């Protein structure tokens, strides 16, 4: 968390206790944890990719956690596919809705 150096999973799993970097800082996974802000550059790149996509497949999310859920509003393409076990608040925008678990859907594909 101090120097932003990357470590592989093996290093982390083989560590005793909280994994530490050789700079002394704690090693944090390269994910956004609950209540952390999104990286602005990554967010802007995501918006640009969604704006330019012909098809958007959104899978395995209830689309309730913001701001990520609202990214779907940037899609201007022709084919929006939502794959989720339950209905979402964005189903009305979708061209195809599949209300099944991801495992089942991808096994059938």
MDAnalysis code that builds the backbone (N, CA, C; Angstrom):
import MDAnalysis as mda
import numpy as np

u = mda.Universe.empty(327, n_residues=109, atom_resindex=np.repeat(np.arange(109), 3), trajectory=True)
u.add_TopologyAttr("name", ["N", "CA", "C"] * 109)
u.add_TopologyAttr("resid", np.arange(1, 110))
u.add_TopologyAttr("resname", ["UNK", "UNK", "UNK", "UNK", "UNK", "UNK", "UNK", "UNK", "UNK", "UNK", "UNK", "UNK", "UNK", "UNK", "UNK", "UNK", "UNK", "UNK", "UNK", "UNK", "UNK", "UNK", "UNK", "UNK", "UNK", "UNK", "UNK", "UNK", "UNK", "UNK", "UNK", "UNK", "UNK", "UNK", "UNK", "UNK", "UNK", "UNK", "UNK", "UNK", "UNK", "UNK", "UNK", "UNK", "UNK", "UNK", "UNK", "UNK", "UNK", "UNK", "UNK", "UNK", "UNK", "UNK", "UNK", "UNK", "UNK", "UNK", "UNK", "UNK", "UNK", "UNK", "UNK", "UNK", "UNK", "UNK", "UNK", "UNK", "UNK", "UNK", "UNK", "UNK", "UNK", "UNK", "UNK", "UNK", "UNK", "UNK", "UNK", "UNK", "UNK", "UNK", "UNK", "UNK", "UNK", "UNK", "UNK", "UNK", "UNK", "UNK", "UNK", "UNK", "UNK", "UNK", "UNK", "UNK", "UNK", "UNK", "UNK", "UNK", "UNK", "UNK", "UNK", "UNK", "UNK", "UNK", "UNK", "UNK", "UNK"])
u.atoms.positions = np.array([
    [0.820, -1.197, 0.000],
    [0.000, 0.000, 0.000],
    [0.865, 1.263, 0.000],
    [2.137, 1.123, 0.339],
    [3.040, 2.279, 0.344],
    [3.630, 2.542, -1.026],
    [4.301, 1.537, -1.598],
    [5.050, 1.748, -2.838],
    [4.322, 1.229, -4.076],
    [3.198, 0.526, -3.888],
    [2.370, 0.005, -4.994],
    [3.025, -1.130, -5.780],
    [4.042, -1.774, -5.202],
    [4.695, -2.908, -5.862],
    [3.715, -4.080, -5.927],
    [3.773, -4.833, -7.020],
    [2.912, -5.990, -7.199],
    [3.619, -7.267, -6.745],
    [2.853, -8.154, -6.144],
    [3.339, -9.472, -5.727],
    [2.373, -10.517, -6.258],
    [2.897, -11.702, -6.571],
    [2.019, -12.762, -7.046],
    [1.312, -13.434, -5.869],
    [0.289, -14.197, -6.191],
    [-0.529, -14.844, -5.159],
    [0.293, -15.803, -4.303],
    [1.237, -16.510, -4.912],
    [2.064, -17.459, -4.157],
    [2.809, -16.754, -3.028],
    [3.387, -15.607, -3.298],
    [4.102, -14.838, -2.268],
    [3.158, -14.481, -1.122],
    [1.961, -14.034, -1.472],
    [0.983, -13.633, -0.454],
    [0.558, -14.840, 0.375],
    [0.235, -15.945, -0.288],
    [-0.237, -17.132, 0.430],
    [0.843, -17.761, 1.296],
    [2.089, -17.621, 0.897],
    [3.194, -18.193, 1.661],
    [3.657, -17.297, 2.810],
    [3.096, -16.101, 2.922],
    [3.484, -15.168, 3.984],
    [2.889, -15.590, 5.319],
    [3.616, -15.306, 6.389],
    [3.087, -15.531, 7.728],
    [2.345, -14.280, 8.170],
    [1.076, -14.430, 8.546],
    [0.299, -13.283, 8.986],
    [-0.034, -12.360, 7.832],
    [-0.102, -11.072, 8.104],
    [-0.417, -10.074, 7.082],
    [0.792, -9.940, 6.161],
    [0.598, -10.153, 4.848],
    [1.733, -10.059, 3.924],
    [2.303, -8.645, 3.875],
    [3.631, -8.563, 3.930],
    [4.320, -7.266, 3.921],
    [5.237, -7.175, 2.716],
    [5.328, -5.971, 2.189],
    [6.239, -5.651, 1.091],
    [7.642, -5.477, 1.667],
    [8.652, -5.577, 0.804],
    [10.014, -5.357, 1.296],
    [10.250, -3.895, 1.673],
    [9.306, -2.986, 1.318],
    [9.397, -1.585, 1.756],
    [8.808, -1.407, 3.150],
    [8.166, -2.474, 3.669],
    [7.558, -2.421, 5.001],
    [6.059, -2.226, 4.986],
    [5.500, -1.868, 3.844],
    [4.053, -1.654, 3.740],
    [3.280, -2.950, 3.636],
    [1.995, -2.867, 3.871],
    [1.101, -4.023, 3.752],
    [0.788, -4.253, 2.275],
    [0.746, -5.520, 1.884],
    [0.386, -5.878, 0.515],
    [-1.134, -6.009, 0.458],
    [-1.747, -5.243, -0.443],
    [-3.195, -5.238, -0.617],
    [-3.503, -5.796, -1.999],
    [-4.563, -6.587, -2.126],
    [-4.926, -7.088, -3.455],
    [-5.281, -5.944, -4.388],
    [-5.051, -6.143, -5.672],
    [-5.326, -5.117, -6.678],
    [-6.800, -5.181, -7.087],
    [-7.657, -4.954, -6.110],
    [-9.102, -4.906, -6.307],
    [-9.639, -3.713, -5.537],
    [-10.842, -3.302, -5.879],
    [-11.495, -2.238, -5.131],
    [-12.331, -2.905, -4.055],
    [-11.999, -2.626, -2.818],
    [-12.742, -3.187, -1.701],
    [-13.932, -2.294, -1.367],
    [-14.891, -2.853, -0.679],
    [-16.110, -2.126, -0.327],
    [-15.776, -0.801, 0.344],
    [-16.414, 0.247, -0.088],
    [-16.282, 1.621, 0.390],
    [-14.980, 2.303, -0.048],
    [-14.200, 1.679, -0.919],
    [-13.040, 2.338, -1.508],
    [-13.472, 3.029, -2.793],
    [-12.830, 4.133, -3.108],
    [-13.124, 4.829, -4.354],
    [-12.527, 4.117, -5.550],
    [-13.123, 4.335, -6.703],
    [-12.599, 3.770, -7.936],
    [-11.493, 4.664, -8.472],
    [-10.510, 4.077, -9.126],
    [-9.435, 4.823, -9.770],
    [-10.036, 5.618, -10.927],
    [-9.841, 6.922, -10.936],
    [-10.449, 7.808, -11.927],
    [-10.035, 7.446, -13.347],
    [-8.768, 7.143, -13.558],
    [-8.302, 6.788, -14.907],
    [-8.960, 5.499, -15.394],
    [-9.034, 4.511, -14.531],
    [-9.684, 3.244, -14.910],
    [-11.171, 3.470, -15.164],
    [-11.803, 4.281, -14.336],
    [-13.220, 4.590, -14.521],
    [-13.454, 5.280, -15.862],
    [-12.631, 6.263, -16.208],
    [-12.763, 6.956, -17.494],
    [-12.512, 6.019, -18.670],
    [-11.516, 5.144, -18.550],
    [-11.249, 4.161, -19.606],
    [-12.440, 3.213, -19.777],
    [-13.055, 2.836, -18.667],
    [-14.226, 1.948, -18.703],
    [-15.394, 2.625, -19.407],
    [-15.647, 3.866, -19.055],
    [-16.729, 4.622, -19.694],
    [-16.488, 4.727, -21.196],
    [-15.267, 5.021, -21.597],
    [-14.938, 5.125, -23.012],
    [-15.156, 3.792, -23.731],
    [-14.736, 2.712, -23.118],
    [-14.924, 1.388, -23.734],
    [-16.408, 1.054, -23.873],
    [-17.196, 1.370, -22.854],
    [-18.634, 1.091, -22.905],
    [-19.309, 1.955, -23.970],
    [-18.937, 3.220, -24.051],
    [-19.506, 4.123, -25.057],
    [-19.251, 3.620, -26.476],
    [-18.130, 2.973, -26.698],
    [-17.741, 2.537, -28.035],
    [-18.065, 1.081, -28.339],
    [-18.679, 0.388, -27.408],
    [-18.980, -1.030, -27.599],
    [-20.229, -1.225, -28.454],
    [-20.196, -2.230, -29.337],
    [-21.381, -2.619, -30.106],
    [-22.294, -3.505, -29.268],
    [-21.672, -4.293, -28.392],
    [-22.412, -5.212, -27.533],
    [-21.832, -5.124, -26.138],
    [-22.713, -5.195, -25.145],
    [-22.273, -5.195, -23.752],
    [-22.939, -6.365, -23.054],
    [-22.120, -7.231, -22.475],
    [-22.625, -8.356, -21.688],
    [-22.285, -8.069, -20.237],
    [-23.318, -7.979, -19.408],
    [-23.153, -7.736, -17.978],
    [-23.594, -9.013, -17.285],
    [-22.667, -9.642, -16.563],
    [-22.961, -10.965, -16.012],
    [-22.635, -11.058, -14.523],
    [-23.538, -11.691, -13.790],
    [-23.282, -12.026, -12.398],
    [-23.319, -10.858, -11.446],
    [-24.139, -9.864, -11.719],
    [-24.255, -8.729, -10.811],
    [-25.701, -8.268, -10.753],
    [-26.114, -7.863, -9.581],
    [-27.468, -7.347, -9.409],
    [-27.574, -5.886, -9.835],
    [-26.445, -5.275, -10.182],
    [-26.386, -3.879, -10.613],
    [-26.974, -2.935, -9.566],
    [-26.551, -3.137, -8.317],
    [-27.042, -2.284, -7.233],
    [-25.944, -1.453, -6.580],
    [-24.684, -1.846, -6.735],
    [-23.586, -1.131, -6.082],
    [-23.102, -0.007, -7.003],
    [-23.141, 1.198, -6.491],
    [-22.723, 2.381, -7.254],
    [-21.281, 2.745, -6.914],
    [-20.560, 3.358, -7.801],
    [-20.990, 3.867, -9.104],
    [-20.910, 2.851, -10.226],
    [-20.397, 1.670, -9.969],
    [-20.204, 0.694, -11.044],
    [-21.517, 0.347, -11.742],
    [-22.607, 0.230, -10.999],
    [-23.887, -0.149, -11.607],
    [-24.342, 0.870, -12.650],
    [-24.059, 2.131, -12.429],
    [-24.530, 3.165, -13.354],
    [-23.728, 3.217, -14.654],
    [-22.613, 2.494, -14.729],
    [-21.827, 2.479, -15.971],
    [-22.645, 1.959, -17.147],
    [-23.622, 1.121, -16.874],
    [-24.471, 0.574, -17.936],
    [-25.182, 1.692, -18.701],
    [-25.398, 2.826, -18.051],
    [-26.085, 3.959, -18.687],
    [-25.268, 4.595, -19.816],
    [-23.977, 4.310, -19.890],
    [-23.134, 4.846, -20.954],
    [-23.218, 4.024, -22.238],
    [-23.812, 2.856, -22.156],
    [-23.877, 1.980, -23.328],
    [-24.862, 2.540, -24.350],
    [-24.394, 2.720, -25.594],
    [-25.223, 3.228, -26.686],
    [-25.287, 2.246, -27.851],
    [-24.737, 1.047, -27.651],
    [-24.733, 0.037, -28.713],
    [-26.097, -0.583, -28.909],
    [-26.130, -1.618, -29.735],
    [-27.398, -2.233, -30.113],
    [-27.762, -3.463, -29.293],
    [-26.812, -4.085, -28.640],
    [-27.083, -5.371, -27.993],
    [-26.607, -5.368, -26.545],
    [-27.540, -5.241, -25.621],
    [-27.245, -5.315, -24.195],
    [-27.770, -6.638, -23.670],
    [-26.872, -7.430, -23.092],
    [-27.229, -8.736, -22.544],
    [-26.972, -8.700, -21.040],
    [-27.997, -9.063, -20.266],
    [-27.851, -9.153, -18.812],
    [-28.012, -10.606, -18.399],
    [-27.014, -11.109, -17.681],
    [-27.057, -12.475, -17.170],
    [-26.943, -12.393, -15.652],
    [-28.007, -12.761, -14.969],
    [-28.026, -12.718, -13.510],
    [-29.144, -13.630, -13.023],
    [-28.967, -14.234, -11.871],
    [-30.001, -15.131, -11.347],
    [-31.333, -14.423, -11.162],
    [-31.280, -13.172, -10.734],
    [-32.498, -12.420, -10.443],
    [-32.628, -11.223, -11.373],
    [-33.816, -10.651, -11.403],
    [-34.058, -9.446, -12.184],
    [-33.231, -8.288, -11.626],
    [-32.927, -7.308, -12.489],
    [-32.194, -6.115, -12.071],
    [-33.035, -4.882, -12.420],
    [-32.645, -3.753, -11.860],
    [-33.348, -2.510, -12.159],
    [-33.090, -2.019, -13.582],
    [-32.154, -2.662, -14.292],
    [-31.820, -2.264, -15.655],
    [-32.358, -3.235, -16.710],
    [-33.154, -4.203, -16.305],
    [-33.670, -5.182, -17.259],
    [-34.429, -4.536, -18.415],
    [-35.078, -3.426, -18.159],
    [-35.869, -2.762, -19.204],
    [-34.991, -2.267, -20.362],
    [-33.693, -2.103, -20.130],
    [-32.777, -1.631, -21.169],
    [-32.226, -2.779, -22.020],
    [-32.350, -3.993, -21.537],
    [-31.677, -5.140, -22.150],
    [-32.394, -5.663, -23.381],
    [-31.601, -6.132, -24.341],
    [-32.123, -6.815, -25.513],
    [-32.294, -8.306, -25.239],
    [-31.500, -8.815, -24.316],
    [-31.588, -10.215, -23.920],
    [-31.324, -10.305, -22.425],
    [-32.233, -10.984, -21.717],
    [-32.079, -11.206, -20.273],
    [-32.039, -12.708, -20.042],
    [-31.030, -13.155, -19.322],
    [-30.922, -14.569, -18.960],
    [-30.895, -14.630, -17.440],
    [-31.989, -15.122, -16.844],
    [-32.068, -15.239, -15.389],
    [-31.677, -16.646, -14.958],
    [-30.387, -16.900, -15.013],
    [-29.790, -18.176, -14.598],
    [-28.455, -17.875, -13.946],
    [-27.901, -18.853, -13.236],
    [-26.578, -18.727, -12.669],
    [-25.507, -18.748, -13.753],
    [-24.408, -18.075, -13.493],
    [-23.329, -18.007, -14.488],
    [-22.781, -19.379, -14.834],
    [-22.615, -20.226, -13.841],
    [-22.084, -21.565, -14.098],
    [-22.913, -22.315, -15.123],
    [-24.221, -22.277, -14.940],
    [-25.117, -22.975, -15.867],
    [-25.050, -22.349, -17.262],
    [-25.094, -21.027, -17.336],
    [-25.075, -20.336, -18.625],
    [-23.785, -20.643, -19.384],
    [-22.646, -20.509, -18.724],
    [-21.376, -20.705, -19.417],
    [-21.112, -22.175, -19.727],
    [-21.634, -23.088, -18.943],
    [-21.522, -24.511, -19.287],
    [-22.310, -24.822, -20.551],
    [-23.457, -24.194, -20.720],
    [-24.276, -24.417, -21.913],
    [-23.688, -23.776, -23.147],
    [-22.969, -22.669, -22.950],
    [-22.326, -22.007, -24.086],
    [-21.229, -22.901, -24.624],
])
